[in-house]
């Protein structure tokens, strides 16, 4: 029997306590970035100029602020 590739189901568990969630609304003139940062009660909201480097810096700052695991720290993170 052939199994259908069901893309609506995740193969890994979503752990909101340790997962940084970032949503980016993009337009030609500006980007609106919002997120759910582990360990931070409020949900940050930031308006940026369209610049990928600035976006990555913001995400990295949020990750370190919330104590989330960033790729450079993966050796220190459990559960990855």
MARMIVO-860611 format. One record per residue: residue in one letter; x, y, z of N, C-alpha, C, O, CB in turn. Coordinates in steps of 0.05 Angstrom, whole numbers, plus 5000, padded with zeros to 4 digits. Atoms other than C-alpha are relative to their C-alpha. Glycine has a CB too. Layout:
<sites>
AXYZXYZXYZXYZXYZ/...
</sites>
This chain:
<sites>
X501749765000500050005000501850255000503650275016498150005024/X498549765003502750684980499050215020496650265021499950114971/X500849794982502751235033500150274986501950334971501950005025/X500149735011500651925013501650195017501550185042497050104998/X498449814985505352485032498250225010497350404995502350134981/X501949814988500952875080501650245012502650225034498449865023/X498549774992504153565085498550175021499750365031500650184976/X501549864979498753805134500849915028500150035047497049974996/X499150114974502053395189503050055003504550004985499349705003/X497249954994508553595222501349745010500149595025500350235020/X498550234991513853065233501350065027502249875041502049914980/X498849934975516553445293497950165017496250295005502650174997/X501849864983512953735353500750305001503050385001500149885029/X499649724997511954485358500150065030498250015044497750174986/X499749944972514654705425500150315004502150435000502749885011/X500249714998512255425439501950115021502650355020497250085005/X498249904979516755475501502850064989504250235000500149805023/X497349975010523055425459500150084970502350074959501549755004/X500149945028520855635389499550304995497650415005497949834986/X500449725008521756335361498350004974499149884954502850144995/X501749985023516056495313500150284989499650475004497049915007/X499849745012517057075265498250014975498249834959502950064992/X501849955023511957355216500850264987501250465001496950015009/X499149765015514057855162498050064979497449904961502849954988/X501849905021509158265121501750194983502750394993497550155013/X498249855018512958525061498650164979496650084968501949804986/X500949845022511659095014502550134987504750084997498050235009/X497749885013516059494967501350215017503750265015499250124974/X499049784985516860065017500849935028502650075039498050215001/X499350074972517159725085499349715006497749594993498650195020/X500650264990517059075123499050035029500250175044502449804998/X501050004973512858965185500649725012499749525001496950075001/X499150254989515858435230498849975028498950155045503149995002/X501250064974512258115289501049725008501949564992496950014999/X499050264991514157525332498949925027497850085042502950015002/X500650124974512757065390502749905010503949724999497849774998/X497350064989519157045431499849845026498549935044501650265004/X500150164975520056495483501150165023503350275021501549734996/X499149874976520656785552499350305002500050435022502949975002/X500849725001517957475532497050014998495849904980501450154976/X503049994999510657635550498950154976497050054963499150125025/X501249835021509458185499500949894973503049764971500850305003/X499350095027509558045424501250244986499850444980497649894985/X498749775012514658515392499050054972498349864957503149954999/X500949915026512758905330502050214990502550405005497150115000/X498049815010517859275287499650054970499149874955502949885005/X500149935028517559655222502850054990504350205002498150264996/X497349985011523759595178499950104971497850064958501449735002/X499749955028526159855112500649724987501549545001502450204994/X499550265013526559285061503049934999504450024980498849994972/X497150064998533459015081500349735014499749705038501550225016/X499750274990534958275091501949995024501549845043500849814978/X498050004978541058415135498850105026499249995047502450164992/X501349894976537058845183497949815011497649785035498650274993/X501950204991531658305186501349785015500449705036498449894976/X498550224986536657765204501250105027501249955046502249904982/X499049904975539758215257497850025021498249955044501350284996/X502349984981532858345288499349725010498849695034497650134985/X500750274992531257595289502149895019501449765039499749824975/X497950104982537957435321499850145027500150015048502850064987/X500349864975536857975374497749895016497949845040499550304995/X502350124987529957695389500649725011499849655033497649984981/X499350274992532756995393501750005026501249845044501549854978/X498349984977538057195443498550125024499050045047502550164994/X501549884978533257625484498249795013497949795037498350234989/X501950204989528357045492501449755009500149575020498049944980/X498650244992533756535504499549774981500149544987499149915028/X500450215020531856155441502749914989504750054992498250114977/X497550125011537055715408500550124972498750114955499849704998/X499249895026540656045350502149814988503549685003501250305002/X498250205012544755635299502850005011504049785014500150044971/X497350004989551355865329500149875027502349785035501050305002/X500150114974549155595396498949715000498549605022498350175018/X501450265002546354925372501349795017499949615028499949914972/X498750204984551554525409499150025029499249825044503150034998/X500849964973549054825474497049955004496149955027500650285009/X502950024998541654715459499249705003500349534990498650124976/X501050274997537954095482497449974984496050164980499549935030/X502450065014532453775443500050064970497950054957497850145012/X499949945029534853965374501149764985501449774960501750244994/
</sites>
